[in-house]
Structures are given as structure tokens and as C-alpha cells.
């Protein structure tokens, strides 16, 4: 598929993965961006192959590489749904290339986030636990409701994903938990309650609980439950198509072209 060189060039990392394939296909079909590169880990069977043919389609004119810096140097943006260790390396390389780095990777810990923050001093980084419009609106609603209710209302976040997901709670669940904590004016790490099992004792007042379900091909379901004596409020988002995440990531990559170096999230992209 031919794309004009005048469009912003985007590199997809983890090109053979579920999100990588979807992103590559979406960019190839876009009239707002072009696929400038596809990256996979060293030794992967796709290395050296045309990414379109590797995906089972027509040649795209882009060969899969295991050299991210070379790919990033020819692009204006990088979209990254990989793993924490890879993402922090990509952040440094994208900053070196002055390319916008859109991060959808979940499971990032404090040490990873510190390295991402360092990279953001030199380039635009847009990071979100979820790239969909609906989930980001849900986070805003969660913050508002938590702000309006006191600690007599217990907060529980229940998330469900496919059997292959490797981290729990999901990045989206943690994003919603952070929104609830901000609304309540507390630190999430001091009030987080995850993975209850056995004789746990009574629930601690003011804690924000998390529960994870894994099974089948569930794309993503998130409930934020506010429970008090005699009543409950349930905010829910259900994703049925991963394309919503790819569309959001592409939108973020294009939005980031006009920004100053720094860390942003999807609320910034969506003007929320």
C-alpha cells in the first residue's frame, strides 16, 4: 500500500503482537499518517520481512527491523504497546530521535516511570492506561463522584480481561483507582487493597479495592462501584473492539506533533 511521504511517519513497536498488527493496519489505511517503521525483538521470525506480507496481506513497503533507533530516526512518532522493560528503552531512544512516544504499555512500576519522566524532558511522551474516549470520560466521572462522597462509601474497582493478559490489576483499573484517590484527596498507594484471599478481616474504611477477572477473549470491562449502606452507584465501561485503543493511540500520535516536550495523557489529547 502506497502512502505519501508528506504525512507524519509513525513506527509501531511489537509489530507482530495483537495491538501491533492492528496499529500497523490502521496506519496503513490512514490518510493522516504513514507507517514509517515496524520493530520487533532480535531473533523474531518477522525480522527482515515486509510487515504487510508478514501480516498476511499485500506488501506495505516497510520491513520489520530489530534496530529501533534506526527506525525512530526516520519517524515523527512511535506507538508502543509492549512490555515495561522494552518501553523504558524505547522512551530513551524516541527522545534521542525527538519523536513523539505514545505509550499504551501497562504494568509500569515506579522505576520505569522515573526513566520515562527523564525521557520526557527531551520529547513528547503521551502515556495512558487506556486510550479510549469512553474510559477517559469514566475516569473523570469517577473523580467527580469520589469527590462528592465521603469514606462511608466504599470504592471497589472490578476489571475483566482475556486469558492472555499478564498484569493485574489492569492499567485502566489503576488509572480509575488513581482518579478515585484524587477525588477523595488521598494517595492511592496508601489506600490500595488488591488480591484479597483467605481470612482478610473486615474491609478498611477508606480503602480502594481492586478485583481482577481473566478469561476467554474479553477485550476489557471495568466497573467502579461506590457502595454504602442501602445503596450503590456503579459506573461501567465495556470495550468490545480493540480498535478503540488503536484509534486513540493514532489520535495521540498526531496530537503530539504540535506539543512541547513533557508528559501528557489522553485527557490532554481529548481536551478533557
DACOR-V488796 format. One record per helix or strand of 3 or more residues. SS is the DSSP state (A for helix, B for strand). FROM is the first residue (numbers start at 1). TO is the last residue. If there is no record, write none. Layout:
<<SS & FROM & TO> <SS & FROM & TO>>
This chain:
<<B & 8 & 13> <A & 18 & 28> <B & 33 & 39> <A & 51 & 54> <B & 63 & 65> <A & 68 & 72> <B & 77 & 80> <A & 84 & 97> <B & 100 & 103> <A & 110 & 119> <B & 124 & 127> <A & 133 & 148> <B & 154 & 161> <A & 171 & 184> <A & 188 & 191> <B & 192 & 194> <B & 208 & 214> <B & 220 & 228> <B & 231 & 239> <A & 243 & 258> <B & 262 & 264> <A & 266 & 269>>
